[in-house]
């Protein structure tokens, strides 16, 4: 394996990270490099709405970043913390649920797995008016489903997601592993020529995005799993497609 493997993804909250672990025995350095940055920037309307705790039956948080904004607005010593933390907070996925629990709240819906199923859960629970904390790039699935169900809610954008342009890469030869087209955009925005590296993709969509910008793809995971990704890169190197041979 190469001396360096760069994985363009957020490291997992559990340690060791499963993707880092898959390469640990085969590369001198393995690093997860996030390609998105998050600016927590709640508007002045948020504290106004939080002061109306009695008007709401529950919260909705679309991501851990939304919970970060909530924690800043309502730390444990805030007079309104108990009023809000005692209400259900609807989430999608375990990471957001963990963040809500750490804040002291009552996460609901982590097992639903997607926005449409969560909306059905909210409709069944009928919790009353919702305060929905979201980001600027949230999908329309959940709010559209809530509207269709006749659910009343107030949405507040509390954070913004932006593409990084300050990524620092090791000198070639190295493997760059892309998990989404956003990773490609971030590396190019940071001023790097991708053809100086060996590039791998987690799946066919990301591989196609690399090829669309004229980059050769040396390895594509058969399935989007750590072991399949590591195997694809091992096979590529065994066939002579090492980083030093990629340019």
C-alpha positions in Angstrom: 0.0 0.0 0.0 1.1 3.6 -0.5 2.9 5.6 2.2 -0.2 7.8 2.5 -3.9 7.3 2.1 -6.2 10.3 2.4 -9.9 9.6 3.0 -12.2 12.5 2.1 -14.8 12.0 4.8 -15.6 12.9 8.4 -14.0 10.4 10.8 -16.6 8.3 12.6 -17.4 9.2 16.1 -16.5 5.6 17.3 -12.8 4.8 17.5 -11.1 3.3 15.7 -12.7 4.7 12.6 -13.7 1.7 10.4 -12.2 3.1 7.2 -8.9 4.1 8.9 -8.8 0.7 10.5 -9.2 -1.1 7.1 -6.0 0.6 5.9 -4.1 0.6 9.2 -1.9 -2.4 8.5 -1.1 -1.4 4.9 -0.2 2.3 4.9 2.2 4.4 6.9 -0.3 7.2 7.4 -4.1 7.1 7.0 -6.1 10.3 7.5 -9.7 11.3 7.3 -10.1 14.8 5.8 -13.5 16.4 5.9 -14.4 18.3 2.8 -17.3 20.3 4.3 -17.1 23.0 6.9 -20.0 24.1 9.1 -20.7 27.6 10.4 -23.0 27.6 13.4 -24.8 30.9 13.0 -28.3 31.0 14.5 -30.3 34.1 13.6 -31.8 36.5 16.2 -35.2 34.8 15.7 -34.0 31.7 17.5 -33.9 33.0 21.1 -37.2 34.7 20.4 -38.8 31.4 19.5 -37.0 29.6 22.3 -38.6 32.0 24.8 -42.0 30.7 23.7 -41.4 27.2 25.0 -45.0 26.7 26.0 -46.1 27.2 22.4 -44.2 24.1 21.2 -44.7 20.4 21.7 -41.3 19.2 20.3 -38.1 20.0 18.5 -36.8 18.7 15.2 -33.0 18.6 14.6 -31.8 17.5 11.2 -28.1 16.9 12.1 -25.6 17.1 14.9 -24.8 20.7 13.8 -28.3 21.7 14.6 -27.9 20.2 18.1 -24.7 22.2 18.5 -26.6 25.4 17.7 -29.2 24.3 20.3 -26.5 23.7 22.9 -25.1 27.2 22.4 -28.5 28.8 22.7 -29.6 26.6 25.6 -26.7 25.4 27.7 -27.5 23.3 30.8 -27.5 26.4 33.1 -30.0 28.3 30.9 -33.3 29.0 32.6 -35.2 27.5 29.7 -33.1 24.4 29.3 -35.4 22.2 31.4 -38.5 23.4 29.5 -37.0 22.3 26.2 -35.0 19.3 27.1 -38.1 17.7 28.6 -39.8 17.8 25.2 -39.2 15.1 22.5 -36.6 16.0 19.9 -37.2 14.3 16.6 -34.0 13.2 14.8 -32.9 11.0 11.9 -30.0 8.7 12.7 -28.0 7.7 15.8 -25.4 10.5 15.6 -27.9 13.2 16.0 -29.7 11.2 18.7 -26.4 10.9 20.6 -25.9 14.6 20.4 -29.4 15.3 21.7 -28.8 12.9 24.6 -25.5 14.6 25.5 -27.3 17.9 25.6 -29.8 16.4 28.0 -32.7 16.0 25.7 -35.1 13.2 24.7 -34.3 12.0 21.2 -37.1 10.3 19.3 -37.0 8.7 15.8 -33.3 7.6 15.5 -34.5 4.2 14.3 -36.7 5.6 11.5 -33.6 6.0 9.2 -35.0 8.6 6.8 -37.0 11.8 6.7 -40.1 10.3 5.2 -40.4 7.7 7.9 -39.7 10.3 10.6 -42.5 12.5 9.2 -44.9 9.5 9.5 -43.7 9.0 13.1 -44.3 12.7 13.9 -47.8 12.6 12.3 -48.6 9.5 14.4 -47.4 11.1 17.6 -49.2 14.4 17.0 -46.8 16.3 19.3 -48.2 19.8 18.5 -46.3 22.7 17.0 -42.7 21.9 16.2 -39.6 24.0 16.3 -37.5 22.8 13.4 -33.7 23.6 13.5 -32.1 23.0 10.1 -29.1 23.9 7.9 -28.9 25.8 4.6 -28.5 22.6 2.6 -31.2 20.5 4.1 -33.3 18.4 1.7 -37.0 19.2 1.2 -38.2 15.7 2.0 -39.0 16.3 5.7 -40.6 19.7 5.6 -42.6 18.7 2.5 -43.9 15.6 4.3 -44.8 17.6 7.4 -46.7 20.1 5.3 -48.5 17.3 3.5 -49.5 15.8 6.9 -50.8 19.2 8.1 -48.1 19.4 10.8 -47.6 23.0 12.0 -43.9 23.9 12.5 -41.6 26.9 12.6 -38.2 26.3 10.8 -35.1 28.2 11.7 -31.8 27.9 9.8 -29.2 27.6 12.5 -26.0 26.6 10.6 -24.5 26.8 7.1 -22.6 24.2 5.2 -19.8 25.2 2.9 -17.2 23.5 0.8 -13.7 23.7 2.1 -10.9 25.3 0.0 -8.1 24.9 2.5 -7.3 21.2 2.3 -3.7 20.2 2.6 -2.5 17.0 1.0 0.7 15.0 1.4 3.1 15.1 -1.5 2.6 12.4 -4.1 2.8 9.5 -4.4 -0.3 8.9 -2.3 -3.8 7.5 -2.6 -6.7 9.9 -2.5 -10.0 8.2 -1.7 -13.2 10.1 -2.6 -16.6 9.4 -1.0 -18.7 12.0 -2.9 -18.4 14.5 -5.7 -18.0 17.2 -3.0 -14.6 15.8 -2.2 -13.5 16.3 -5.8 -14.7 19.9 -5.7 -13.0 20.7 -2.4 -9.6 19.3 -3.5 -9.7 21.1 -6.8 -10.8 24.3 -5.0 -7.7 23.9 -2.7 -5.5 24.1 -5.8 -4.4 20.5 -6.3 -4.0 18.7 -9.6 -5.6 15.3 -9.1 -3.7 13.6 -11.8 -0.6 13.8 -9.6 -2.2 11.1 -7.3 -3.8 7.7 -7.5 -7.5 8.2 -7.1 -10.0 5.7 -5.7 -13.8 6.1 -5.3 -16.3 4.6 -2.9 -18.7 3.8 -5.7 -19.7 4.3 -9.4 -21.3 7.7 -8.9 -18.2 9.3 -7.4 -16.0 7.4 -9.9 -18.0 8.9 -12.8 -17.6 12.4 -11.2 -13.9 12.0 -11.2 -13.8 10.9 -14.9 -16.1 13.8 -15.8 -13.3 16.2 -14.7 -10.7 14.2 -16.6 -9.2 12.2 -13.7 -8.2 8.6 -14.1 -9.7 6.3 -11.5 -7.4 3.5 -10.3 -9.8 1.8 -7.9 -13.6 1.6 -7.2 -15.0 -0.3 -4.2 -17.3 -3.1 -5.2 -19.6 -2.2 -2.3 -19.5 1.0 -0.1 -17.7 -0.7 2.8 -14.2 -0.3 4.4 -13.1 -3.8 3.5 -14.3 -3.5 -0.1 -12.5 -0.2 -0.5 -9.2 -1.5 0.9 -9.5 -4.6 -1.3 -10.1 -2.5 -4.5 -6.9 -0.5 -3.8 -4.9 -3.6 -3.0 -6.1 -5.1 -6.3 -5.2 -2.0 -8.2 -1.7 -2.0 -6.7 -1.2 -5.7 -7.4 -2.0 -4.9 -11.1 0.7 -2.2 -11.2 -1.5 0.9 -10.6 0.5 2.2 -7.7 0.5 6.0 -6.8 3.9 6.4 -8.3 2.7 4.8 -11.5 -0.5 6.9 -11.7 1.0 10.0 -13.4 
